[in-house]
Amino acid sequence: MVKFKDGVSRRAFGLMLASAPLMSTQLNAQAAWPTMPVRVLVPFGAGGVADITARIVTERLGDKLGQRFVIENQPGPGGINAARATLAGGNDGHTLALFSNGTAVSVNMFKDLRFDPVKDFTPISTLGFFDFILATNASSRYKTLKDFIDYGKANPGVMNVGTVIAGSTQNLSAELLKTSTGIDFRVVPFRNTPDLTLSLTRGDVDLMIDSYASLKSMMEDKQIRALATSGPVRTVVTPDLPTAQEAGAAGYDVTSWNALFAPAGTPAPVIAKLQSALAEVLADAEIKRKLLDLGIEARAVGGADLSKRLEADIAKWGDVIQKAGIQKN
């Protein structure tokens, strides 16, 4: 076989020439992405914090990238419906998934999740981070979270802490509070936030844990008393509210997040283009303000850092679930 001076055969050279148009077409397609509306599968119902966050961010993202981003709500246990639908949509970058801290929880809550968020998906970027609020009835004896902790230690097995839905991040946050404080209390799950807040105002539960967006109006009307936030540091949302750690819950840290992921194998140039556009969108003052109204700090964290976050949360909540003796579904 004849070879050129650099050792490349004529046959190999011919194959390189033949493949060049295909490679060029693929690169051009990736550079032109998106070429059609982009679907974003959200594993929660319309009107929730995750849904509203996704709509605020993707509307601006669509303006920047020249195509509509269409939110499709596919609620269901473990986020399975949304994740499977995203994978079925292919990896050309036109079908994305919204993952959250709840995704990390689901890995340890199901015997067969039917998807692997680490292996089956590529991280793009977070949209924002938010803490939960630990609150009590406005007329409660607990003026601070330390009051609650001190009473609980002196009266084991007496108090109730309410959250939404068993297995939710809020629910597991209450379980984590038990181990962080060493208090023996009952964790009581409710179907939704209205049922939970009604129980709190009636005095059926001593403390509740839920999102700022869910409790904002009741906090403003002074129907409930916010005692602490769940994160490790005070937030820009409630800068005057102490953290649970400050009140004596050693090591207590629950920081939730929402993020966009793409099916594994999505071209790297598409991921990079999304990351760059999201960083610009989340730095926009108007977007920051809108998310802050929901109690969310707009912040873009992507790539390896987002992967580490997801894997760390999977391990963390797996430990909480095991210690709480919660059975997998």
Backbone bond lengths (Angstrom), bond angles and torsions (degrees), N, CA, C in turn:
res aa  C-N    CA-C-N  psi(-1)  N-CA   C-N-CA  omega(-1)  CA-C   N-CA-C  phi
1 M - - - 1.464 - - 1.533 109.34 -
2 V 1.348 114.39 132.32 1.451 119.22 -178.46 1.518 110.11 -72.18
3 K 1.332 115.34 137.66 1.464 120.36 178.95 1.514 110.31 -123.42
4 F 1.305 115.86 147.39 1.449 120.51 172.91 1.521 108.43 -75.96
5 K 1.297 116.87 173.16 1.456 121.45 -177.07 1.516 112.68 -59.35
6 D 1.357 118.22 -33.04 1.463 119.80 -178.19 1.518 112.16 -84.21
7 G 1.316 118.49 4.06 1.457 121.86 175.46 1.508 114.15 94.46
8 V 1.308 118.30 -2.53 1.453 120.78 -179.94 1.530 108.94 -82.19
9 S 1.330 117.56 127.04 1.456 121.14 -178.90 1.521 110.24 -73.69
10 R 1.357 115.45 159.46 1.464 119.47 177.18 1.536 110.52 -61.49
11 R 1.344 115.11 -37.60 1.467 118.89 -179.52 1.529 111.35 -64.09
12 A 1.329 114.82 -45.27 1.471 119.03 179.32 1.523 110.49 -64.13
13 F 1.323 115.41 -39.16 1.452 119.97 179.30 1.523 110.79 -63.39
14 G 1.354 114.80 -38.57 1.456 119.70 178.39 1.521 111.74 -64.91
15 L 1.336 115.80 -39.95 1.457 120.08 178.58 1.531 110.86 -64.86
16 M 1.338 115.08 -37.89 1.461 119.18 178.38 1.528 110.19 -63.29
17 L 1.328 115.76 -42.34 1.457 119.53 179.76 1.524 111.19 -65.55
18 A 1.353 115.17 -39.41 1.462 119.87 -178.18 1.525 111.62 -67.54
19 S 1.336 116.03 -34.78 1.465 119.11 -177.31 1.519 112.17 -83.47
20 A 1.318 117.45 -14.83 1.461 120.62 -176.47 1.526 112.96 -58.07
21 P 1.354 119.52 -45.24 1.465 119.13 179.74 1.524 112.28 -60.86
22 L 1.375 117.07 -39.48 1.449 120.95 -179.85 1.522 110.84 -64.05
23 M 1.344 115.52 -45.45 1.458 120.20 178.93 1.526 110.50 -61.88
24 S 1.323 115.25 -40.28 1.460 119.67 -179.66 1.521 110.98 -64.48
25 T 1.353 115.55 -40.80 1.465 120.55 178.90 1.521 111.26 -62.70
26 Q 1.361 115.35 -43.70 1.469 119.66 179.67 1.519 111.41 -62.90
27 L 1.326 116.44 -44.47 1.459 120.39 -179.43 1.516 111.14 -64.99
28 N 1.348 116.21 -39.39 1.460 119.59 179.07 1.524 110.91 -65.64
29 A 1.354 115.70 -39.04 1.465 120.04 179.46 1.520 110.59 -63.87
30 Q 1.347 115.95 -41.14 1.460 120.05 179.80 1.527 110.69 -67.46
31 A 1.326 115.65 -38.72 1.466 119.63 179.78 1.523 110.65 -66.96
32 A 1.351 116.72 -32.93 1.460 121.50 -177.78 1.529 112.29 -82.58
33 W 1.333 117.36 -13.92 1.458 120.68 -177.99 1.520 110.25 -53.58
34 P 1.344 117.20 139.91 1.464 128.65 1.03 1.534 111.74 -87.77
35 T 1.320 116.30 142.64 1.459 121.38 -179.07 1.523 112.01 -103.27
36 M 1.339 116.19 0.15 1.470 122.36 178.29 1.530 107.59 -156.41
37 P 1.325 118.70 168.95 1.462 120.09 177.40 1.526 111.94 -55.13
38 V 1.326 115.66 144.09 1.462 121.83 -178.28 1.527 108.83 -102.10
39 R 1.320 115.81 126.31 1.468 121.23 178.27 1.530 109.12 -86.76
40 V 1.324 116.19 136.43 1.463 121.36 174.42 1.527 107.65 -122.67
41 L 1.331 116.49 112.05 1.453 122.04 -177.16 1.532 109.40 -87.31
42 V 1.331 115.26 120.40 1.468 122.13 -177.76 1.524 109.04 -109.34
43 P 1.338 118.72 124.70 1.472 120.89 -175.20 1.522 114.29 -82.45
44 F 1.335 117.11 22.22 1.461 122.11 -179.98 1.519 109.19 -132.42
45 G 1.321 116.04 161.56 1.447 120.54 178.47 1.519 112.69 -71.17
46 A 1.320 115.73 165.07 1.467 121.16 178.93 1.524 110.29 -66.85
47 G 1.340 115.91 143.87 1.452 121.10 175.12 1.505 115.57 96.51
48 G 1.329 117.59 -11.05 1.458 120.53 177.94 1.512 111.52 -80.69
49 V 1.334 115.57 174.42 1.467 120.42 -177.57 1.523 111.34 -59.50
50 A 1.337 116.97 -46.96 1.470 120.46 -178.30 1.522 111.17 -62.35
51 D 1.324 116.03 -43.04 1.466 121.05 -179.37 1.525 111.16 -63.31
52 I 1.329 116.53 -47.42 1.475 119.85 -178.83 1.524 110.50 -65.31
53 T 1.332 116.38 -40.86 1.466 120.41 177.69 1.517 110.83 -58.24
54 A 1.327 115.93 -48.54 1.464 120.64 -179.28 1.523 111.10 -60.29
55 R 1.314 117.40 -40.53 1.471 120.73 -178.01 1.533 111.31 -68.52
56 I 1.328 116.76 -41.54 1.464 120.19 179.06 1.528 110.81 -61.40
57 V 1.331 115.50 -46.97 1.468 119.92 -175.18 1.521 111.86 -73.11
58 T 1.336 117.47 -44.98 1.469 119.29 -174.90 1.521 112.90 -72.42
59 E 1.340 117.58 -24.88 1.463 118.42 175.24 1.530 110.00 -63.10
60 R 1.320 116.16 -44.63 1.458 120.01 178.05 1.537 110.90 -71.27
61 L 1.322 116.29 -34.92 1.465 120.82 178.01 1.526 110.67 -62.67
62 G 1.324 115.97 -40.65 1.462 120.57 178.01 1.517 112.02 -63.34
63 D 1.328 116.40 -40.44 1.467 120.34 177.43 1.523 110.50 -60.58
64 K 1.324 115.61 -39.80 1.463 120.52 -176.81 1.532 112.49 -72.48
65 L 1.336 116.17 -35.78 1.467 119.77 -174.77 1.523 113.68 -99.91
66 G 1.324 117.19 -3.33 1.462 119.71 172.91 1.512 115.96 80.89
67 Q 1.331 118.28 16.14 1.458 122.43 175.51 1.525 108.93 -143.14
68 R 1.312 115.82 151.50 1.456 120.23 177.25 1.528 110.85 -71.11
69 F 1.322 115.83 143.78 1.467 121.86 169.92 1.527 106.06 -108.80
70 V 1.311 115.71 118.20 1.459 121.82 -172.92 1.526 109.86 -102.44
71 I 1.319 116.67 118.96 1.464 121.14 178.87 1.521 109.29 -82.14
72 E 1.321 116.19 128.14 1.463 121.85 175.46 1.522 108.25 -120.53
73 N 1.319 116.37 114.51 1.466 121.17 -179.80 1.524 109.98 -84.01
74 Q 1.316 115.38 121.61 1.457 120.42 177.37 1.531 108.70 -132.91
75 P 1.332 116.47 72.57 1.459 119.38 -179.93 1.519 111.30 -67.44
76 G 1.297 115.46 155.18 1.452 120.71 179.00 1.508 110.02 166.83
77 P 1.319 117.79 161.73 1.463 121.65 -177.77 1.524 112.59 -55.03
78 G 1.337 115.65 130.39 1.457 120.65 174.39 1.514 115.88 69.86
79 G 1.327 117.50 4.34 1.460 119.76 -176.57 1.518 112.73 69.55
80 I 1.332 116.10 16.65 1.472 121.10 -174.91 1.523 111.52 -63.13
81 N 1.332 116.79 -45.78 1.471 120.21 -176.95 1.519 111.58 -58.10
82 A 1.328 116.60 -48.14 1.464 120.64 -177.81 1.521 111.55 -66.55
83 A 1.330 117.21 -41.83 1.463 120.86 -178.57 1.523 111.13 -65.12
84 R 1.323 117.19 -44.97 1.470 120.36 -179.16 1.534 110.83 -66.07
85 A 1.320 116.22 -38.15 1.466 119.55 178.33 1.524 111.07 -66.03
86 T 1.327 116.70 -35.58 1.464 120.67 177.56 1.519 110.63 -65.51
87 L 1.318 117.02 -45.49 1.465 120.52 179.69 1.526 111.18 -63.83
88 A 1.319 116.42 -35.82 1.461 120.49 179.36 1.523 111.73 -68.68
89 G 1.327 116.54 -21.21 1.465 120.65 -178.57 1.511 114.53 -77.33
90 G 1.344 116.81 -6.47 1.461 119.55 178.18 1.518 112.49 90.80
91 N 1.341 114.43 172.15 1.474 119.56 -174.99 1.527 112.66 -116.43
92 D 1.338 116.01 38.86 1.470 118.79 176.65 1.526 112.34 -91.98
93 G 1.340 116.17 3.86 1.459 120.07 177.44 1.515 114.86 92.91
94 H 1.348 117.18 0.49 1.458 119.67 -178.64 1.528 112.88 -99.01
95 T 1.335 116.83 5.14 1.464 121.75 174.23 1.525 108.10 -137.00
96 L 1.329 116.45 119.05 1.461 122.04 -176.88 1.524 109.82 -125.22
97 A 1.320 115.90 164.47 1.462 121.43 179.00 1.515 110.53 -123.94
98 L 1.319 115.80 145.49 1.455 121.25 169.97 1.528 107.44 -93.92
99 F 1.323 116.63 120.34 1.461 122.04 173.31 1.520 107.82 -108.08
100 S 1.323 115.24 160.87 1.458 120.73 179.26 1.513 109.24 -146.67
101 N 1.314 114.89 -179.15 1.450 119.71 173.54 1.528 110.32 -55.56
102 G 1.340 115.90 -30.49 1.458 121.03 177.65 1.513 112.92 -62.16
103 T 1.326 117.08 -27.97 1.467 120.48 176.86 1.517 109.99 -64.81
104 A 1.336 116.06 -42.11 1.467 120.80 177.96 1.519 110.94 -63.48
105 V 1.332 116.59 -37.88 1.462 121.15 177.67 1.529 110.33 -64.62
106 S 1.327 116.88 -43.25 1.465 121.82 -174.82 1.520 112.95 -61.30
107 V 1.328 116.88 -32.09 1.468 120.18 -179.72 1.524 110.66 -55.82
108 N 1.326 115.98 -35.99 1.468 120.68 -177.04 1.524 113.57 -97.73
109 M 1.336 117.54 -2.89 1.460 120.99 -177.91 1.524 113.03 -99.32
110 F 1.337 116.52 -11.29 1.457 119.93 -176.06 1.526 111.33 -123.26
111 K 1.321 115.97 137.49 1.462 120.41 176.56 1.532 110.26 -67.54
112 D 1.328 115.77 -36.52 1.461 120.97 178.48 1.518 108.73 -137.65
113 L 1.326 116.33 95.36 1.461 121.01 -177.75 1.532 111.64 -73.89
114 R 1.326 116.11 -20.33 1.469 123.04 177.36 1.528 113.31 72.57
115 F 1.317 117.26 7.00 1.464 121.78 168.75 1.517 107.66 -158.98
116 D 1.321 115.58 154.71 1.463 121.44 178.44 1.526 107.47 -114.63
117 P 1.333 117.74 108.70 1.473 119.53 -176.02 1.520 113.12 -63.64
118 V 1.329 117.98 -22.43 1.466 121.31 -179.88 1.527 111.03 -83.54
119 K 1.332 117.56 -46.55 1.470 121.25 -175.11 1.526 113.61 -87.00
120 D 1.318 116.66 -32.02 1.464 119.97 -173.61 1.523 113.71 -89.28
121 F 1.335 116.75 -8.98 1.465 119.96 -175.09 1.524 111.82 -132.98
122 T 1.328 115.03 155.81 1.463 123.16 176.08 1.524 108.57 -111.53
123 P 1.327 118.40 127.45 1.467 119.96 179.81 1.521 111.89 -69.91
124 I 1.309 116.28 139.27 1.468 121.09 176.16 1.529 108.87 -105.73
125 S 1.321 116.30 -71.02 1.465 119.37 -179.14 1.520 110.47 -166.57
126 T 1.327 115.15 149.26 1.461 118.94 168.92 1.521 108.86 -71.60
127 L 1.319 115.01 156.02 1.459 121.00 173.09 1.533 110.05 -100.89
128 G 1.325 115.09 -34.37 1.453 118.70 179.42 1.511 112.40 -177.35
129 F 1.325 114.86 168.35 1.467 122.93 -179.67 1.522 109.00 -124.85
130 F 1.332 116.38 149.02 1.461 119.19 177.72 1.526 110.91 -153.77
131 D 1.325 114.08 150.51 1.464 121.55 176.82 1.519 109.80 -99.25
132 F 1.321 115.71 166.70 1.454 121.40 170.43 1.527 108.92 -96.27
133 I 1.321 114.76 160.98 1.456 122.03 176.74 1.528 109.06 -106.44
134 L 1.315 116.40 133.28 1.454 122.23 173.06 1.520 106.36 -100.01
135 A 1.322 116.99 116.73 1.464 120.81 -171.69 1.517 111.70 -135.05
136 T 1.318 115.03 158.43 1.449 121.58 177.51 1.521 109.43 -134.37
137 N 1.324 116.02 173.18 1.454 121.87 177.10 1.530 109.70 -59.23
138 A 1.325 116.33 143.23 1.472 119.72 -177.98 1.522 112.59 -60.72
139 S 1.328 116.61 -26.13 1.466 120.11 -179.55 1.533 112.48 -99.78
140 S 1.315 116.21 12.53 1.468 120.64 -177.00 1.523 112.20 -67.21
141 R 1.323 114.75 157.69 1.471 120.47 175.79 1.523 111.68 -69.69
142 Y 1.348 116.92 -17.92 1.455 120.64 -175.66 1.530 110.37 -88.43
143 K 1.315 115.85 107.92 1.459 120.41 178.59 1.522 111.33 -87.02
144 T 1.319 115.80 -24.42 1.469 122.33 178.59 1.523 108.36 -138.26
145 L 1.320 115.72 166.04 1.464 118.55 176.73 1.522 110.58 -67.12
146 K 1.324 116.59 -29.82 1.468 119.65 177.10 1.532 110.63 -62.83
147 D 1.343 116.66 -36.60 1.464 120.29 175.86 1.531 109.98 -59.51
148 F 1.333 115.24 -43.62 1.463 121.08 179.82 1.528 110.41 -63.25
149 I 1.322 116.50 -45.18 1.467 121.34 -178.95 1.527 110.49 -64.28
150 D 1.319 116.82 -45.39 1.474 120.47 -178.96 1.523 111.09 -63.00
151 Y 1.333 116.87 -42.14 1.463 120.32 179.75 1.529 110.36 -66.21
152 G 1.342 115.36 -40.80 1.453 119.47 -179.54 1.517 112.86 -63.71
153 K 1.310 117.11 -38.51 1.462 120.70 178.95 1.530 111.16 -68.50
154 A 1.343 116.37 -33.91 1.462 120.35 179.80 1.531 112.47 -81.17
155 N 1.351 116.05 -18.40 1.469 120.66 -177.24 1.529 110.51 -133.97
156 P 1.335 118.42 69.43 1.462 121.28 -176.83 1.535 112.81 -62.70
157 G 1.330 114.52 140.75 1.457 120.80 175.96 1.512 115.44 77.53
158 V 1.330 117.65 7.03 1.463 121.00 -175.02 1.527 112.27 -95.72
159 M 1.325 117.47 -37.07 1.470 121.03 -169.88 1.525 112.77 -89.84
160 N 1.346 113.83 156.30 1.463 122.52 175.86 1.522 109.77 -118.17
161 V 1.314 116.55 136.49 1.465 122.12 173.88 1.528 107.64 -117.95
162 G 1.324 115.41 123.10 1.456 120.22 -176.26 1.516 113.26 -100.02
163 T 1.325 115.26 144.87 1.462 122.34 175.57 1.528 108.38 -145.11
164 V 1.315 116.22 171.78 1.456 119.73 171.05 1.529 108.70 -82.61
165 I 1.283 116.13 156.93 1.472 129.20 170.21 1.525 116.42 26.50
166 A 1.314 115.81 121.76 1.461 121.87 175.29 1.525 109.91 -57.40
167 G 1.329 116.56 131.34 1.462 121.23 -179.94 1.509 113.95 91.96
168 S 1.342 117.59 -6.12 1.466 120.00 176.52 1.525 108.99 -74.58
169 T 1.328 116.59 166.29 1.460 119.86 178.14 1.530 110.44 -61.33
170 Q 1.330 116.44 -39.46 1.465 119.58 177.92 1.529 110.63 -60.68
171 N 1.325 115.72 -43.26 1.455 120.86 -178.94 1.531 111.11 -63.02
172 L 1.315 116.33 -43.77 1.464 120.21 178.61 1.524 111.46 -71.32
173 S 1.336 116.56 -25.88 1.466 120.16 175.52 1.525 110.45 -63.37
174 A 1.337 116.24 -35.72 1.460 120.38 176.84 1.523 110.42 -68.27
175 E 1.328 117.12 -39.12 1.464 120.63 177.26 1.529 110.35 -63.78
176 L 1.334 116.13 -39.53 1.462 120.44 177.84 1.533 110.93 -65.62
177 L 1.329 116.57 -34.39 1.465 120.50 178.19 1.532 110.66 -63.23
178 K 1.317 116.21 -36.16 1.471 120.08 178.20 1.523 110.98 -60.50
179 T 1.328 116.19 -47.54 1.468 119.13 -177.45 1.529 111.73 -74.39
180 S 1.332 117.17 -30.69 1.468 120.54 -179.46 1.523 112.55 -71.46
181 T 1.327 116.08 -31.09 1.466 120.58 -177.20 1.525 113.08 -103.35
182 G 1.330 115.97 -18.59 1.459 119.60 -176.46 1.517 113.10 75.54
183 I 1.340 116.53 18.23 1.467 121.27 -179.01 1.533 109.90 -91.41
184 D 1.320 116.11 141.83 1.457 121.62 173.85 1.528 108.19 -97.82
185 F 1.346 116.51 104.65 1.465 120.37 175.48 1.529 109.32 -137.76
186 R 1.310 116.34 164.16 1.461 121.26 179.06 1.529 109.93 -88.88
187 V 1.314 116.55 135.12 1.464 121.40 173.90 1.525 107.06 -98.97
188 V 1.346 115.48 119.72 1.466 120.80 -174.07 1.528 109.72 -113.32
189 P 1.338 118.22 113.66 1.472 120.27 179.29 1.527 112.34 -86.39
190 F 1.332 115.65 144.30 1.464 122.26 177.17 1.524 109.27 -121.59
191 R 1.334 116.24 161.55 1.468 120.21 -178.23 1.514 112.68 -65.87
192 N 1.336 116.47 -35.95 1.463 120.28 -175.39 1.527 109.90 -156.73
193 T 1.335 115.57 173.52 1.461 120.43 -178.23 1.527 113.51 -65.27
194 P 1.358 120.12 -42.12 1.472 118.56 178.46 1.533 112.90 -56.92
195 D 1.338 117.02 -42.57 1.466 119.62 178.14 1.529 110.77 -63.29
196 L 1.324 115.51 -38.97 1.463 120.63 -179.02 1.524 111.71 -67.20
197 T 1.325 116.94 -46.89 1.468 119.45 -178.37 1.525 111.54 -67.14
198 L 1.328 116.62 -33.03 1.465 119.68 176.37 1.528 109.86 -63.29
199 S 1.316 115.57 -42.72 1.463 120.25 178.41 1.523 111.37 -63.40
200 L 1.336 116.36 -37.56 1.464 120.63 179.27 1.528 110.88 -66.10
201 T 1.332 117.00 -44.94 1.463 120.15 -178.08 1.529 111.64 -68.26
202 R 1.334 116.11 -25.71 1.476 119.73 176.89 1.525 112.00 -82.01
203 G 1.333 116.19 -11.80 1.454 119.66 -179.57 1.515 114.46 86.80
204 D 1.347 116.89 13.24 1.466 119.96 179.26 1.523 111.52 -74.02
205 V 1.332 116.47 -30.01 1.463 120.75 175.12 1.527 107.96 -121.37
206 D 1.315 115.59 148.05 1.462 120.88 -176.53 1.523 112.84 -85.43
207 L 1.327 115.43 -28.63 1.467 120.83 -175.40 1.512 108.36 -148.95
208 M 1.313 116.67 148.96 1.463 120.23 174.17 1.518 109.61 -131.72
209 I 1.335 115.13 154.53 1.464 121.44 178.76 1.522 107.77 -127.77
210 D 1.329 116.41 120.75 1.456 120.00 179.67 1.523 109.20 -158.96
211 S 1.323 116.17 177.78 1.459 121.06 -176.15 1.529 111.65 -75.45
212 Y 1.314 115.06 156.40 1.457 121.73 177.37 1.524 110.53 -59.81
213 A 1.331 116.68 -42.20 1.460 120.61 -178.38 1.526 111.12 -60.31
214 S 1.322 116.97 -37.29 1.464 121.26 -179.28 1.520 112.49 -71.82
215 L 1.335 116.79 -28.73 1.463 121.16 -172.98 1.526 114.04 -107.53
216 K 1.318 117.12 -6.67 1.463 121.55 -172.50 1.517 113.54 -52.11
217 S 1.335 118.20 -50.37 1.464 120.72 -175.80 1.525 111.55 -66.20
218 M 1.317 117.41 -36.59 1.463 120.52 179.67 1.525 111.17 -72.46
219 M 1.325 116.26 -31.35 1.461 119.91 175.09 1.521 110.24 -67.47
220 E 1.336 115.82 -44.05 1.470 120.79 -179.92 1.525 111.53 -65.33
221 D 1.340 117.33 -35.44 1.469 121.48 179.43 1.528 112.02 -84.02
222 K 1.344 115.59 0.41 1.468 121.99 179.10 1.529 113.20 59.36
223 Q 1.350 114.61 32.31 1.458 119.48 174.01 1.532 110.97 -81.35
224 I 1.311 115.10 -25.17 1.455 120.36 176.45 1.525 108.62 -130.72
225 R 1.320 115.69 160.98 1.456 121.19 179.36 1.527 109.03 -114.43
226 A 1.319 116.78 115.57 1.464 120.93 176.84 1.519 108.58 -76.11
227 L 1.330 116.62 127.97 1.460 121.06 -177.64 1.518 113.22 -102.10
228 A 1.336 116.76 -35.22 1.462 119.60 -175.37 1.519 110.43 -165.35
229 T 1.316 114.71 165.28 1.458 120.97 171.95 1.525 108.67 -106.11
230 S 1.331 115.73 162.19 1.463 119.87 -172.02 1.524 114.60 -89.74
231 G 1.331 118.21 -14.91 1.461 121.08 -176.22 1.520 113.28 -79.57
232 P 1.337 117.05 174.17 1.462 121.20 -177.02 1.525 114.13 -78.43
233 V 1.343 117.03 -19.51 1.466 120.93 179.87 1.525 109.07 -134.91
234 R 1.319 116.71 157.56 1.458 120.74 177.55 1.529 110.09 -63.19
235 T 1.317 115.78 148.42 1.454 119.71 -174.23 1.521 111.86 -106.68
236 V 1.338 115.01 163.92 1.469 120.56 176.25 1.521 110.33 -71.14
237 V 1.323 116.76 -17.49 1.469 121.04 179.98 1.522 110.36 -73.67
238 T 1.333 117.03 -46.90 1.470 122.92 -179.21 1.528 108.82 -132.52
239 P 1.323 117.57 70.47 1.471 120.83 -173.71 1.526 114.56 -63.50
240 D 1.343 117.35 -23.37 1.468 120.35 -178.81 1.524 112.86 -89.29
241 L 1.330 116.25 -5.42 1.454 120.13 -177.91 1.531 109.46 -92.63
242 P 1.353 118.14 125.03 1.463 119.61 -179.03 1.523 111.93 -69.63
243 T 1.305 115.80 162.17 1.461 120.66 175.55 1.522 109.24 -84.90
244 A 1.320 115.64 161.89 1.466 120.20 176.74 1.527 110.13 -62.29
245 Q 1.324 116.12 -34.51 1.463 119.71 178.15 1.527 110.93 -61.63
246 E 1.320 116.75 -41.39 1.469 120.61 179.04 1.529 111.38 -61.35
247 A 1.328 115.51 -29.62 1.465 120.19 -177.11 1.524 112.76 -86.04
248 G 1.337 116.87 -3.98 1.457 118.98 176.67 1.511 116.07 116.57
249 A 1.336 118.34 2.78 1.464 121.42 176.40 1.531 108.09 -88.18
250 A 1.303 116.24 83.80 1.470 122.14 -173.25 1.528 112.10 -57.57
251 G 1.335 114.82 127.05 1.462 120.39 176.20 1.511 115.18 74.54
252 Y 1.328 117.32 4.53 1.472 119.84 -178.18 1.521 109.83 -71.56
253 D 1.331 115.57 122.56 1.463 120.22 -177.05 1.512 109.11 -151.00
254 V 1.314 115.67 108.31 1.464 121.43 173.65 1.522 107.35 -126.84
255 T 1.311 115.53 103.67 1.458 121.74 177.87 1.518 107.74 -120.21
256 S 1.312 116.85 113.61 1.459 120.93 -177.72 1.530 110.65 -92.19
257 W 1.312 115.24 161.85 1.459 120.61 -177.00 1.521 110.16 -152.12
258 N 1.327 114.89 159.30 1.461 122.74 170.60 1.521 107.29 -125.88
259 A 1.328 116.66 142.24 1.463 119.81 -176.18 1.522 110.84 -151.35
260 L 1.319 115.31 157.60 1.462 120.92 174.76 1.526 109.63 -98.35
261 F 1.333 114.99 136.51 1.463 122.80 175.79 1.522 108.68 -128.79
262 A 1.325 115.88 155.06 1.460 121.80 177.64 1.527 108.86 -121.93
263 P 1.327 117.91 154.73 1.463 119.20 175.90 1.527 110.89 -57.73
264 A 1.322 116.57 143.65 1.466 120.89 177.58 1.523 109.32 -55.68
265 G 1.322 115.91 141.76 1.461 120.61 -179.13 1.512 113.41 94.53
266 T 1.327 117.51 -4.78 1.474 120.08 174.86 1.524 108.13 -62.09
267 P 1.329 118.93 131.10 1.473 121.50 -175.44 1.528 113.32 -51.85
268 A 1.319 115.25 136.91 1.466 121.11 -178.87 1.529 112.78 -56.74
269 P 1.355 119.42 -39.37 1.472 118.54 178.65 1.530 112.91 -61.88
270 V 1.332 116.81 -32.44 1.471 120.85 178.00 1.526 110.07 -68.61
271 I 1.337 115.98 -44.71 1.466 120.45 178.30 1.529 109.84 -60.52
272 A 1.322 116.50 -44.89 1.466 120.85 -178.90 1.523 111.27 -63.43
273 K 1.326 116.37 -39.60 1.461 120.49 179.71 1.530 110.74 -65.14
274 L 1.316 116.25 -40.45 1.460 121.42 177.44 1.526 111.17 -64.90
275 Q 1.317 115.81 -44.98 1.470 120.14 -179.52 1.523 111.44 -61.02
276 S 1.312 116.08 -43.62 1.463 120.59 -179.61 1.524 110.83 -64.09
277 A 1.344 116.46 -45.32 1.463 120.50 -178.91 1.530 111.09 -66.06
278 L 1.332 117.30 -40.59 1.459 120.95 179.83 1.527 111.54 -65.47
279 A 1.332 116.63 -38.40 1.463 120.04 178.22 1.532 110.28 -59.83
280 E 1.330 116.90 -39.92 1.469 121.12 179.17 1.528 110.70 -69.86
281 V 1.327 116.14 -43.55 1.464 120.22 -178.89 1.527 111.00 -62.56
282 L 1.332 116.88 -45.02 1.461 120.92 -175.75 1.525 112.92 -74.44
283 A 1.321 116.30 -13.92 1.468 120.53 175.68 1.523 111.78 -88.61
284 D 1.328 116.73 -8.85 1.462 121.65 -178.46 1.530 110.69 -69.76
285 A 1.320 117.06 133.20 1.464 122.16 -174.83 1.531 112.32 -60.99
286 E 1.327 117.29 -39.02 1.468 120.09 -178.89 1.523 111.30 -67.83
287 I 1.336 116.45 -41.53 1.467 120.80 178.41 1.528 109.87 -64.91
288 K 1.323 116.34 -42.55 1.467 120.35 177.38 1.528 110.86 -58.31
289 R 1.331 116.26 -43.12 1.466 120.35 -179.09 1.532 111.54 -65.05
290 K 1.318 116.14 -44.21 1.464 120.32 -179.01 1.528 111.12 -62.43
291 L 1.329 116.66 -42.06 1.461 119.67 179.95 1.526 110.78 -71.72
292 L 1.319 116.30 -34.72 1.460 119.65 179.49 1.529 110.75 -63.35
293 D 1.325 117.09 -32.84 1.459 121.33 176.16 1.524 111.55 -62.14
294 L 1.329 116.23 -24.28 1.463 121.89 177.51 1.523 111.73 -91.70
295 G 1.336 115.84 -1.51 1.460 119.41 -177.13 1.511 113.15 85.73
296 I 1.330 116.69 18.79 1.457 121.42 -175.48 1.525 110.81 -112.57
297 E 1.311 116.19 132.58 1.461 121.66 174.89 1.527 108.34 -91.83
298 A 1.323 116.60 110.98 1.461 120.94 179.97 1.520 109.78 -65.38
299 R 1.333 116.07 123.88 1.464 119.07 -179.40 1.517 109.49 -158.92
300 A 1.336 116.08 130.29 1.462 121.28 -179.58 1.522 110.58 -96.24
301 V 1.325 115.57 114.10 1.468 122.14 174.06 1.518 106.55 -127.30
302 G 1.323 116.95 120.71 1.459 118.71 -174.74 1.507 113.79 -132.06
303 G 1.325 114.56 -172.21 1.455 121.48 174.80 1.510 114.78 56.28
304 A 1.333 115.85 -134.73 1.462 122.43 -175.85 1.524 111.89 -61.78
305 D 1.331 117.54 -35.36 1.464 120.49 -179.59 1.525 111.58 -65.39
306 L 1.325 116.51 -38.83 1.460 120.36 178.08 1.529 110.29 -70.02
307 S 1.320 116.90 -38.41 1.472 120.70 176.41 1.529 110.51 -59.84
308 K 1.336 116.06 -45.38 1.466 120.57 179.30 1.519 110.98 -62.38
309 R 1.327 116.44 -39.42 1.459 120.80 179.22 1.526 110.49 -61.76
310 L 1.324 116.38 -47.73 1.453 121.13 -179.57 1.527 111.10 -61.26
311 E 1.329 116.82 -47.79 1.463 120.75 -178.35 1.529 111.61 -65.30
312 A 1.336 117.18 -38.00 1.465 120.65 178.75 1.527 110.45 -66.13
313 D 1.333 117.21 -39.96 1.457 119.90 179.87 1.522 111.76 -70.29
314 I 1.328 117.29 -34.11 1.465 120.25 175.51 1.529 109.68 -60.10
315 A 1.335 116.21 -46.12 1.468 120.86 179.85 1.538 110.75 -65.78
316 K 1.321 116.52 -43.15 1.471 121.26 -177.67 1.515 111.50 -61.39
317 W 1.331 117.37 -50.92 1.458 120.10 -176.33 1.519 111.45 -73.73
318 G 1.313 116.91 -25.97 1.464 119.14 173.87 1.522 110.52 -61.91
319 D 1.320 116.05 -40.21 1.461 121.41 179.14 1.533 110.53 -67.16
320 V 1.343 116.76 -42.48 1.465 120.31 179.25 1.530 110.44 -62.55
321 I 1.315 116.33 -44.26 1.470 121.42 -178.96 1.528 111.02 -63.05
322 Q 1.316 115.56 -41.15 1.465 119.84 179.25 1.526 111.37 -64.82
323 K 1.330 116.52 -45.75 1.467 120.35 -179.25 1.527 111.60 -65.62
324 A 1.325 116.41 -32.35 1.467 120.33 -179.63 1.523 112.11 -79.86
325 G 1.335 116.50 -10.59 1.459 120.70 179.76 1.509 113.27 70.43
326 I 1.344 117.10 28.55 1.465 121.14 -179.57 1.525 109.89 -79.29
327 Q 1.321 115.87 129.54 1.453 120.98 -179.33 1.523 111.13 -81.04
328 K 1.346 116.03 142.05 1.457 120.58 177.88 1.539 110.74 -72.21
329 N 1.332 114.87 147.26 1.457 120.10 177.08 1.520 111.07 -80.32
